[in-house]
């Protein structure tokens, strides 16, 4: 070879190269290529995208990233995805002149940077810089408009869709200016930013960019792990007169709105962007506002509040108008309220749980125990068919069985889960009015509960957070760390598709290992009272119960998380370690957060409060008049700028 002319050596190398470096993706059908790539993890997939333009096109396939999104246990609202991709009156983009990923790689996110982001090393992403934070994490690099995929309490698992079926299927990014003021027509063509929406040339329609969505979701998880957050307080430190005058008992937030209830007998609706009141305080309760739930969706537009005056009040969220008052709903203080599309469930210090219908019930849909039938004497149809028998918010059923105040309830489908001061958690079938199961484990009264259909998470006066398997009623994890009553919990386990059977098999395997270790004498005897409770370990010597349908710890995906708040003025964020044991990842202190929020606002000059007329003493209650209707879209408009005041 050394004696051959350069031209002949080049010719030989040219003949050998196709045999030495075979691009099998070029010769295989796209379906097979995508099937191969579907087995890769996200970082490997991003590294694959750096190989060539053709591999990059395959690696950025929408359905690949949708599968990864679901595989990691992330959820989304399927109806919102359909609405985003198929809005009414949306024009076709088949003739768009924007460049494709394949022909213009500069419009695709840098694979090297994206791979590092997926590893959680994106150090410069901070939620503080986001004007309108998204549920998918910081968007400072993309100038993305707020996504319509608002994650709320009704989040549905979506089925895994089949992957792309054609090599010719290529995707194009849409070129939209985030502010809507850019040159050309692109700025006004769509509400979607170029990062969140991509163009599918196979049908000329905009589709959701699952790669971008996945990256943002992973960035959000990285911020959780790193403890990145922004402290602020309500009201804004410059307008303390807008705040409650006594302690706050209950809050809930959805998107840019937060609603709070207080001992001062008022409910206040806050704009989280301005950190100020969006409406005048709602002043109709005669006692402390102990609980509330609201839904800002225009189809619901509802706040339900419960009070120590034993009444429940329904309000219109967009206007603050009182809709209905349920007088003497209970004999004593109403401690919790929950509603879904069908019913309102309440619980009280009087030891009972009550169920109310939210919509009129016809004769053939009555679930009331006092329902009646009228005989048609053999002629025609049932006289009660189609008749409106029960008006909205009529009392349907009372669930009795607790021996002390019922402090919290959750509703999911036909099941209600309740937590009581009698140290028990009960699962009810509200349609039948029967108690399905009673769960034992806490040593003192239970203050809060959450239910996702498979597991129940509770917090108690014994300072512990516990996770129960709903199907067997057994305790599968006990989390210790707080030094006072655990007042509130929220958990997310991110169940993977078809993971229920796998977790049942894991639970059976751990039970077998436990009995084998017990028989072999690795430890002397089974669990005895007084031993430390299990925080999620699968080791035989740590097992405290057997026969559960969930493995120790409660199962779920690697991003499972529990957040608990306590009377010790701390918030614990719990995550599982490599062995599955729940451990405290971050501890947030109320005093530290308050100081940080005040420091962040001290440099901003105070402006006069033009809304002081709202803030009248409790002796002069004011609510919006019946004729005053404030459009929902106007409720959360930014307050006037300093130049407008």
Buried (B, 14 or more C-beta within 10 A) or exposed (E): EEEEEEEEEEEEEEEEEEEEEEEEBEEBEBBEBBEBBBEBEBBEBBBBBEBEEBBBBBBBBBBBBBBBBBBBBBBBBEEBBEEBBEEEEBEEBEEBEBBBBBEEBEBBBBBEEBBBBBEBEBEEBBBEEBEEBBBBBBBBBBEBBBBBBBBEEEBEBBEBEEBBEEBEBBBBBBBBBBEEEEEEEBBEBBBBBBBBBBBBBBEBBBBBBBBBBBBBBBBBBBBBBBEBBEBBBBBBBBBEEBBBBEEBBBBBEBBBBBBBBBBBBBBBBBBBBBBBBBBBBBBBBEBBBBBBBBBBBEEBBBBBBBBBBBBBBBBBBBBBBBBEBBEEBBEEBBBBBBBBEBBBBBBBBBBBBBBBBBEEBBBEEBBBEEBEEEEEEEEEEEBBEEEEBBEBBBBBBEBEBBEBBBBBBBBBEEBBBBBBBBBBBBBBBBBEBEBBBEBEBBEEBBBBBBBBEBBBBBBBBBBBBBBBBBBBBBBBBBBBBBEEBBBBBEBBBBBBEEBBEEBBEBBBEBBEBBEEBBEEEEBEEEBEEEEEBBBBBBBBEBBBBBEBBBBBBBBBBEBBBBBBBBBBEBBBBBBBEEBBBBBBBBEBEEEEBEEBBEEBBEEEEEEEBEBEEBBEEEEEBBBBEEEEEBEBEEBBEEBEEEEEE
